């Protein structure tokens, strides 16, 4: 009797350890996937929405020769995936921005590091694929040799400059320096003289925005591209005032992280008629961009890249649209709890001439010519 009980206990112990082992393997698998250390074949599959696209829509978009004028890429290793995504979504060319390690890892411990390495990487990519990519290098405003570095990167093939010191998070944590610091004013002057465009991440609600306006006034021939509707999509009247006052100011339609994208699409949907009029009036000052931050992480799969881009197309082209479930799954828990994943959004339904200018003409004129 005791022997049978002992056998049963050992049997249950064995089952217990097997179950624990399976749970541990699953947890390790999930951790590895989240860290991007275990890529699978599914990461390279296109979105099902690509196959569902009507031939007439594909033909129409092909004629636009779409330029994605706002993207970040971690390394040359990401290029095979990006080229497949570009083919899926009919993106003809892409603008790559110099980026720090913080943006790639979203971890404060990395700080504003790795920019020189990323500058060199995106310039290398632009040289290997000259018909597909151009690079906008970045600099550290605290670097005493920043002007010399900028000149070096321009000579190496960069077509412009991107700046992060106006970005609220970066300004608070890494780059707390006046935007009109004398050393930076030298940068702006050089860019104006050499006709080098600047893509300037800027938070319009911060006190230092007055310094940004000073830069626009001081260098009226300097092209400054401030993405994300200059972070003023909550206040179209203010954005109109900025574009009217500063003919050298441009913007794009990107919102960035899914939390911000869904919130931005909500604002557009709730004010679609005024946004449509705005986009039509300033159609020569707006470019297309996605700002997905493409890395080795498995979450940045081909399906994800496709779905994000297609959602921007829908927002610009359709009267009504819904968002893919994957977009909501990438939101933070707090932001996701505030939205209705089944909501039907109002789009802008822009005319073809306006779309052509936003998708292609403006970026071609600003960054490629």
N, C-alpha and C positions, 0 to 999 in steps of 0.2 A: 504493500500500500504506500509506504513511504517512498519507495523507489519510483512508483508511478507519479506521485505528487512532485517528486524532485524532477522527473522528466518533463512534466507539464510546466513547472516553473522555469526550467531551462528553455523550454520551447517558447514560452511567453517572453522570456528575457531576450531570446533571439529575435522574435518579432518586434519587440520594443526597440532594440538597437538597429534593426533594419529600417523601421519607420523613422527613427531619429536620423539615421544616415541619409535617407531619402530627403528628409526635410532640409538637412544641412546642404546637400548637393543642390537642391532647388534654390536655397537662399544664396549660396555661392554663385550659382548661375545668374540669378537676378542682379546681384552686386556687380558681377563682371559685365553684364549687359549695360547696366547703368553707367559704369565707368568707361564704356566703350572698348573694353578689352576682349570682347568675344563677338566679333562681327559674324553675321549669318547671311545666307543667300537672300533672305527676304529683305535685307537692307538695301539691296540693289534692284529690287523690283519696282517698276513704275506704279504710280497711283492708278487704281481702276478707273478714275475719272478721265484719264488720258484716252483710254480706249472708247469711252462713252462720248467723247467730243465729236460733234457733228462736222463732217467734211467742210461745210461752208464756213464754219467758225475757224477751222484750221487755215483755210485759204485766206480768210480775211486777216488773221493775225500774221500770217507769213508776209503779207504785203506791208505790214507796219515795220518790219525789221526791228523788232523790239530790243531795246538796250536796258539792262538792269544796271542802273547807275548808283547803286548803293549796296555793296556787299563786302563781307569780311571772310577771309579764308585762312585756315591755319597753316597749311603747307601744300607743297607740290603733290603730296600723296593724295590730296582730296580731288585733284583734277579729273581723274577718270570718272568719278561719280558726278562731278559737276557738269562735265561734257554731256553725260547721258541725260541729266536733268535739263540742261539747256536745250537739248534736242526734243525732249518730251514737251517742254513748254514754249518752244520756238523762240528762245532767247538767242539773239544773234551775237550780242556782245555784252561784256560785263565789266564794271568798274570795281577794282579791288582797292580797299582802304587799308593803310598801315594801321596795325592794331596791336594793343598790349596784351600780355598774358592774362590780365584780369578779365578782359572781355571773353577770352576763350574758356577760362576755367571758373569764372564768377566766384573767385575766392580772394579775399583781401590780402592773404599772405603773399600773393604774386605781385601786387602793386602795379605800378606803371612800368613794367619790365618787359623785355623781349621785343621792344619796338625796332631796334636796329636789325635783328634777325628777321622779323616779319617784313620789314621794308625790303631787305635783300631778297626774300623769298618771292614776294609779289612782283618785284621787278624782273626776277628770273622767269617767273611764269609769263609775264607780258612779253618777254623776248622769245620764249619758246612757242608761244601762241599769239603772235602779233595781231592776227585777224580776230581774235576772240577777247583778249583782255588788255586793259591798261591799268597802271598802278598810280595811286596817289600815296606818297610816302607820308609819314608823320614825324614829329619831332617832340622832344621834351623841352617845354618852356624854360626849365631850370638849367638846361645844358648850356654852358658858356660858349660852346662851339656849334650851337644849333644852326646858325646861318651857313657856316662852312659845310655842315652835314647836309643841309638842304641842297646847297649847290652841287654837292657830290652826288646826291641821289638823282637830281634832275639831269646831271650829265650822264648818269648811268642808265637813264631811260624813264624815270618817273615823269608823269605828265601833269602833276599837280601836288597839292599839299592837303592833308586832312589834319584838323586840330581838335583836341579833346578838352582843352582848358576851360571851355564854356559849358561843358556838360556838367550838370549839377552834381552828380555823384563823384565824378573825377575831380572836380574843383574842390569838393569838400574833403576828399580823402587823399588825393595825390598831388593836385596841381593848383594849390591855393596861391595864385599869383594874379595880379591885375591883368586883365586882357590887354590893356593899353600900356603895359610895362615897356620902358624904352627899348629893351632887347627885342620884344615882340613887334614893336612899331617898325623896327628895322626889317623884320621878316615881311611884314605887310608891304612895306615900301619896295622891297626887292621883288616880291610877287607882282605888284602892280607894274613895275618897270619892265619886267620880263614876261608879262601877260600870262602868269601862272595862276590858274584858278585855285581857290581854297574851298574845301568842303569843311564847314565849321559847325561842330556839334555845339549847340547853344540852347540854354534854358532861358526862355524869355521872361519867366516869372522872377528871376533872381535880380538883386540890386545891381549886379555888375552888367546887366543888359544895357545900361546907359553907356558903359564903356564900349560895348559892341556897336551901338549906334554911332559913337564917336569915330570908331574905325571906319564904318561905312561912309561917314561924312568926310573924313580926312583923306580917304583913298577912293574917290568916286569912280575911278576906272578899274578898280580891283573887283573881279568877279568873285562874289562870296555866295556859296551855296549852303544854306542852313536847312538841314533835312527835317523830316517829321512835321511839315507845315510850320516850321520854326517853333515847334511845341506850343502853338497857339490855336489848335483846332477847336478849343473851347470858346474862343473869342475871335470869330471871323472878322469883326470890325477892326480889331487891332492888327490882324494879319493884313487886311486890305490897306490900312494906314502905312504899314511897313513897306509893302510893295510899291505903294504910290510915292512914298518919300524917298525910296532908295532904288533907283532903276538898276543898280548893280547887284541886287539881292535876288536869289533864286531859292527854290525849295523843292522837296519831293513828297511823294505820297506814302512813304514807308512809316511804320509805327514801331517796328522792332519786336521784342518779346511778345508771345501770344497774349499775355495779360494786357499789354498796351495796344496790341492790334485789335483785339475784340472790343476794348473800351473805345478805341478810335472809330471803329466801324459802327458802334452804337451811336456815337455823336453824329457821324455822317448820316446814318439812317434816320435819326430823329430830326435832322435839319437838312434833308436831302435837296430840297429845292434851292435853298440859299447856297449850299455847297456846289450844286450844279452850275449856278450862275457865276459863282466865284471861279470855278475851274475853267469855264468858257472864257471869262473875261481875262484871266491871267494865264491862258494856256501856253503862252510863249515863255513862261517863267517857272514851269513845273516839270519835273522829270519823274520817271518811273523808277522805283526801287523796292527791295524787299527786306533788307537788313536782317537776314536769317542767322548770320554768324555760323559759317559752315566749318565744322571741326571733325575730328575723328570719332566723336561720340556717336554711339549707335542710334541715339534719338534723332540725329540729323540724317535720317535715311533718305533714299531717293523719293519714296512716297511722301515723306514729310515736306521735302523741298518742293515737290510738284504741287501738293495740296495748298501750301501757303501761297505760292505764286498764283495758282488758279483762283484762289479766293480774292486776291487783289484784282485780277482780271474781271472777276464777277462784280466786284464793287464799282469798278469804273465803267463797265459795259452794260450791265443788266439793270432792269427796272426793279427786280426783286431777286434775292438770292438767299441761300442758307450756307452755313459754314460746316466744313467736314468735322466729324466727331473727333478726329485726331487732334485738331487744333485745340479743342476744349481740354483734351486729356493732357496737353502740355502746359496748361495754365497752372498757376499756384492754386492750392486748395482754397485759400481765402477768396481769390478772384473768381474762381470757378463757381463758388457758392452763390455769387451775386448775379449770375447770368442764366438765361434760358437757352439751353443748347438746341432747342427746337425752334427758336425764333426765326421768322422770315424778315430779313433786312431789306431796307429800301436802298437800291443802288443809284448810281448817278446817270446811267444810260447816256453816256456822252456821244456826241456825233463823231464821225470818222475823222474829220479834220482835226478836231481837238485831241482825239486819241493818238493820231499820228504824231502830233507835236510832243505830247507827253511821253509816248512810248519810244520815240526815236529822235525827232528833229532837234529838240532842245539839248539833250545830252550830247548828240553828235556835234552841235555847234559849240557848246561850252567846253567839252573835254577832249574831243577827237580832232577838231579842225585846228 
